[in-house]
Amino acid sequence: MPDSRDPFSGKNKRVPLEWQAGEYSGRIDRRLAAWEESSLLSRLWDKDPTIWFPDPRPELGDRLGWLDLPERMQPEEPEWTDLGERVKHDGFEHVVLLGMGGSSLAPEVFAAVLGRAPGFPELHVLDSTHPDEIRALEGRIRPQQTLFLVSSKSGTTLETLSLFRYFWRRLQDTGGKAGNHFAAVTDPGSSLETLARDRGFRRVFLSPPDVGGRYSAIAPFGLVPAALLGLDIRELLACGAQAARANSPGTPPGRAPGAVLGAVLGELAGELNKVTFLASVSLSAFPAWLEQLIAESTGKEGRGILPVTDEPPAAARTAAPERVFVFMTLEGDDHTALDSLAADLEQAGHPVVRICLSSRYEIASEMFNWEVGVALASSILGVHPFDQPDVQLAKELTRRAMLEGGGEMEEGDSVHVSRTGRLERSLHEFVEAAVSGDYFTLQAFLPRSPENREALLEIRNRLQALTGLAGTLGFGPRFLHSTGQLHKGGPPGGLFMQLVDEPGLDLPVPETDFSFAQLIAAQSLGDFHALRQKGRTVLRFSVGRERLRGLEKLIEALGKIHVGD
């Protein structure tokens, strides 16, 4: 029977985390013992940058402010709650969050897991530059009953500012004072703070500058949107504080959930560098937040951990051996099937982590635990957990593509799905390029609609069956701010399939000389060339204007491929 570890058992105490790692258990135990010997948690709370490197590094010691957030944010809670109550009182029906990555993923999780209080507005996250997705959102809201929350740490995020300019012009066109329909979350002194104050935004909220975007769930970036949903901010902070205590300096690492996660992830990452998340229904949105935290923190210098989300549970039974499985459940959900699968995987020798939440608000506790875990796992990997050096390359190539009015594609790099013969040959070559232990990813610069997502998941599942590799799916430009760093800076290899379409009616970006169709086209080209510069295998498919039919053609073509032909 595989070894099973429970660092939190005790009389009348709920067990939030269990793990078993079979033959790897001794290595993890030794890491936890070494961390206790070196007073690692005390050093972490002292914000000691030598946990990661002996020499000073930018954005290291000054990016550990997230440790104090549950306590530091308490005095600000009344202001956020007041805005939520005023927005409700003023009859706003919708809140549209304009942000990318760390500015948008935590609010999306809070909305999905915790919902909204009666009478409070519905939250929409817009993190796409695809004109069809922007237009689809417009069809679901009324600007005069909508608050737009512009969220950017740097204040210079191209997608966020472009979306702001578009909706600012829309509000100006309806008459009245546009600033009453806008609020901002940003760092002190950013250009967004200046813009928001100059244009008379309803509120401007400043986030601590010593907290990076993906570690900012329990900062204004996560909590202001939560307050606009009418959620209990004090309870979220209390759950964050509970996790901070569980990982406090006096706690043995073997009993600190964040340290345990860090030891498991970090020690296994050499041989088992793919972590698959399976969640019960109420927590199904949470892995998308974990995906960014893990991929962007660890994927650099040729190392990294690949998070795998939204995979069918049945696929886990035939998964390649380089996997770690994390099961996340909520008491009250029916997770019988997940429990059975976890037991089978443990029996088969796969490392398995089980986490059970007793309440939905404990999502804040888990966010804190995983922040600790990923930061400490990075120390084992020998990577900087708070920077993202390879993200800038895609941005620079995007700007170049926009200046050149497009970008060069080599013959054979791009395939239109209407060219059936070439499509089938290209897909066959893509499948044949699979190498054991590698992974593939679908990068869809398409609207993030349920129909598109369902078709793309089918493509992902068919590719996985054909290649035997772990597969991931990301919508562009959204994924550029989450997994994009891992794609270019993580372990070498990987198969990348980029999917683009022909948008319908284009939308201009006010106050600029470009349109949204031009922007998303440049972003796809920029990332394509960035991947190529990093030596990755990447192929581009155009699904045309009738994108669902184009995706169906891809599915049909994959059905004709037989491995070994």
SULQUITA-V265350 format. One record per pair of residues at least 12 apart in sequence whose ideal C-beta (glycine too) atoms are under 6 Angstrom apart, sorted by the first residue. I is the first residue (numbers start at 1). J is the second residue. If there is no record, write none. Layout:
i->(I & I)
j->(J & J)
//
This chain:
i->(2 & 2 & 2 & 3 & 3 & 4 & 5 & 6 & 7 & 7 & 7 & 14 & 17 & 17 & 18 & 19 & 19 & 20 & 20 & 21 & 22 & 24 & 27 & 28 & 28 & 28 & 31 & 31 & 32 & 32 & 32 & 35 & 36 & 36 & 41 & 42 & 45 & 47 & 47 & 49 & 51 & 52 & 57 & 59 & 59 & 62 & 63 & 63 & 65 & 65 & 65 & 66 & 66 & 66 & 69 & 69 & 70 & 70 & 70 & 70 & 70 & 73 & 74 & 77 & 80 & 80 & 80 & 80 & 81 & 81 & 83 & 84 & 84 & 84 & 87 & 87 & 88 & 88 & 92 & 92 & 92 & 93 & 93 & 94 & 94 & 94 & 94 & 95 & 95 & 95 & 95 & 95 & 96 & 96 & 96 & 96 & 97 & 97 & 97 & 97 & 98 & 98 & 98 & 98 & 98 & 99 & 99 & 100 & 100 & 100 & 100 & 101 & 101 & 101 & 102 & 102 & 102 & 103 & 103 & 103 & 104 & 104 & 105 & 105 & 106 & 106 & 106 & 107 & 107 & 108 & 109 & 109 & 109 & 110 & 111 & 112 & 113 & 113 & 114 & 114 & 116 & 116 & 117 & 120 & 120 & 123 & 127 & 129 & 129 & 129 & 129 & 129 & 130 & 130 & 131 & 131 & 131 & 131 & 131 & 132 & 132 & 132 & 133 & 143 & 143 & 143 & 144 & 147 & 148 & 148 & 148 & 149 & 150 & 150 & 151 & 151 & 152 & 152 & 153 & 153 & 155 & 155 & 155 & 155 & 156 & 159 & 162 & 165 & 165 & 165 & 169 & 179 & 179 & 179 & 180 & 182 & 183 & 183 & 183 & 184 & 184 & 184 & 185 & 185 & 185 & 185 & 187 & 187 & 188 & 205 & 205 & 207 & 207 & 207 & 212 & 214 & 214 & 214 & 215 & 217 & 218 & 235 & 236 & 239 & 239 & 239 & 239 & 240 & 240 & 242 & 243 & 243 & 243 & 247 & 257 & 258 & 258 & 258 & 261 & 262 & 262 & 262 & 265 & 266 & 266 & 268 & 268 & 269 & 269 & 272 & 272 & 273 & 274 & 274 & 274 & 274 & 274 & 275 & 275 & 275 & 276 & 276 & 276 & 276 & 277 & 277 & 278 & 278 & 278 & 279 & 280 & 280 & 280 & 280 & 281 & 282 & 282 & 283 & 283 & 287 & 291 & 291 & 291 & 292 & 293 & 294 & 294 & 295 & 295 & 295 & 296 & 296 & 297 & 297 & 297 & 298 & 298 & 298 & 299 & 299 & 299 & 299 & 300 & 300 & 301 & 303 & 303 & 304 & 304 & 304 & 306 & 308 & 313 & 322 & 324 & 325 & 325 & 325 & 326 & 327 & 327 & 328 & 329 & 330 & 331 & 342 & 388 & 390 & 390 & 390 & 391 & 391 & 393 & 394 & 394 & 394 & 394 & 397 & 397 & 397 & 398 & 398 & 398 & 401 & 401 & 401 & 402 & 407 & 413 & 414 & 415 & 416 & 417 & 417 & 417 & 417 & 423 & 424 & 427 & 428 & 430 & 431 & 431 & 431 & 433 & 433 & 434 & 434 & 438 & 438 & 439 & 439 & 439 & 440 & 440 & 440 & 441 & 441 & 442 & 442 & 442 & 442 & 443 & 443 & 443 & 444 & 444 & 444 & 445 & 445 & 445 & 445 & 446 & 446 & 448 & 451 & 455 & 456 & 458 & 459 & 459 & 460 & 462 & 466 & 477 & 488 & 488 & 494 & 495 & 496 & 496 & 496 & 497 & 498 & 498 & 499 & 500 & 500 & 501 & 501 & 502 & 502 & 503)
j->(20 & 22 & 346 & 20 & 25 & 20 & 19 & 18 & 254 & 255 & 260 & 358 & 257 & 355 & 354 & 264 & 353 & 346 & 352 & 351 & 349 & 268 & 267 & 263 & 264 & 267 & 263 & 267 & 253 & 254 & 263 & 253 & 252 & 253 & 249 & 249 & 249 & 61 & 64 & 61 & 379 & 379 & 384 & 386 & 387 & 210 & 212 & 386 & 208 & 210 & 211 & 211 & 215 & 371 & 218 & 219 & 218 & 237 & 240 & 241 & 244 & 237 & 237 & 233 & 223 & 224 & 227 & 233 & 227 & 233 & 203 & 227 & 228 & 230 & 147 & 228 & 119 & 120 & 121 & 145 & 147 & 121 & 145 & 121 & 122 & 141 & 146 & 121 & 123 & 147 & 149 & 228 & 124 & 126 & 146 & 148 & 125 & 149 & 151 & 225 & 126 & 150 & 160 & 163 & 164 & 151 & 160 & 127 & 157 & 159 & 481 & 213 & 481 & 482 & 213 & 214 & 216 & 151 & 152 & 221 & 125 & 127 & 289 & 292 & 217 & 222 & 289 & 222 & 225 & 125 & 285 & 286 & 289 & 226 & 123 & 285 & 360 & 363 & 231 & 360 & 229 & 230 & 230 & 229 & 230 & 229 & 478 & 159 & 477 & 516 & 519 & 520 & 447 & 520 & 503 & 506 & 507 & 516 & 517 & 447 & 503 & 504 & 447 & 170 & 171 & 174 & 174 & 181 & 167 & 181 & 182 & 183 & 164 & 184 & 185 & 221 & 186 & 192 & 187 & 213 & 186 & 190 & 191 & 192 & 191 & 477 & 509 & 509 & 510 & 511 & 510 & 199 & 200 & 201 & 202 & 201 & 201 & 202 & 203 & 196 & 201 & 204 & 205 & 220 & 221 & 224 & 207 & 209 & 206 & 220 & 224 & 219 & 220 & 221 & 386 & 292 & 293 & 296 & 371 & 367 & 240 & 361 & 364 & 361 & 362 & 364 & 365 & 364 & 368 & 365 & 365 & 368 & 369 & 372 & 369 & 369 & 372 & 373 & 373 & 373 & 376 & 377 & 377 & 377 & 380 & 324 & 351 & 305 & 381 & 322 & 324 & 305 & 306 & 308 & 322 & 323 & 470 & 305 & 307 & 324 & 308 & 311 & 323 & 325 & 309 & 326 & 313 & 327 & 338 & 328 & 329 & 330 & 333 & 335 & 333 & 330 & 333 & 328 & 330 & 309 & 307 & 309 & 482 & 482 & 374 & 307 & 374 & 307 & 483 & 486 & 388 & 485 & 374 & 378 & 385 & 378 & 381 & 383 & 485 & 486 & 489 & 490 & 383 & 489 & 383 & 381 & 383 & 486 & 490 & 491 & 439 & 470 & 341 & 437 & 351 & 345 & 350 & 352 & 353 & 342 & 354 & 355 & 356 & 357 & 358 & 354 & 485 & 485 & 488 & 489 & 484 & 485 & 530 & 480 & 526 & 527 & 530 & 526 & 529 & 530 & 522 & 523 & 526 & 522 & 525 & 526 & 522 & 525 & 540 & 540 & 541 & 542 & 543 & 550 & 553 & 554 & 557 & 557 & 557 & 561 & 539 & 466 & 467 & 561 & 495 & 537 & 467 & 469 & 469 & 493 & 469 & 470 & 494 & 469 & 471 & 495 & 472 & 496 & 456 & 460 & 473 & 497 & 474 & 476 & 498 & 456 & 475 & 499 & 476 & 500 & 520 & 524 & 501 & 547 & 475 & 548 & 551 & 473 & 555 & 554 & 555 & 473 & 558 & 563 & 523 & 530 & 534 & 536 & 537 & 531 & 536 & 538 & 539 & 528 & 540 & 541 & 524 & 542 & 543 & 547 & 544 & 545 & 517)
//
